[in-house]
Amino acid sequence: MVQNFYEVLGIANTASQDEVRKAYKKRALETHPDKLVPSSTTGIAEIAETAAARFRSVHEAFQVLNDPYQRRAYDLRIHPRADSTTNPKSWFQLNEDQIARMKDRAEWVRQATQRRKERISALDEARKAREAPWKVQQEPEGYSYQAMVDQMLEDLCKMNPEWRIRKEEALRRKAEREKASASGR
């Protein structure tokens, strides 16, 4: 048999959170196994066992009724809606306010999606505009990548004549090393 948690705590169905908490404290003090005085006619083990069971039921009632979500689920389970037995689809019927809110939310989602798509397309256009100058153009006939690199190096060497001198010295040292290693073999 399912216990009625409101009866276990001794409160009404409309009790507030504060009333639930106060009733729990009162019942916990009344039913706690350590607070009971054993009588001489019954055994201590029996008293402790029944007191522990009553205290567990009080604690379980408090756990359910103190949490608003669990309390609502418990109330719906214990006291189902009157029209749910005659029309089970009545649980899913919405009133005018709920329908209006759903329509408003759907419109907001549609507008937000449209704004997001517009922002993304604007960002794509800006990115394409930034990247357009950097895109590689079709190479004209007779033009090669290597020729472009050689021309750039030649221009840099003209701007920095010491580069050519350093390159010639590096090549001369390399040739000397190769000559020395060939004669040493």
HELIX and SHEET records of a PDB file:
HELIX    1   1 PHE A    5  LEU A    9  1                                   5    
HELIX    2   2 GLN A   17  THR A   31  1                                  15    
HELIX    3   3 PRO A   33  LYS A   35  5                                   3    
HELIX    4   4 ILE A   44  ASN A   66  1                                  23    
HELIX    5   5 PRO A   68  ILE A   78  1                                  11    
HELIX    6   6 ALA A   82  SER A   84  5                                   3    
HELIX    7   7 PRO A   88  PHE A   92  5                                   5    
HELIX    8   8 GLU A   96  GLU A  131  1                                  36    
HELIX    9   9 ALA A  132  TRP A  134  5                                   3    
HELIX   10  10 TYR A  145  MET A  159  1                                  15    
HELIX   11  11 PRO A  161  SER A  183  1                                  23    
END                                                                             
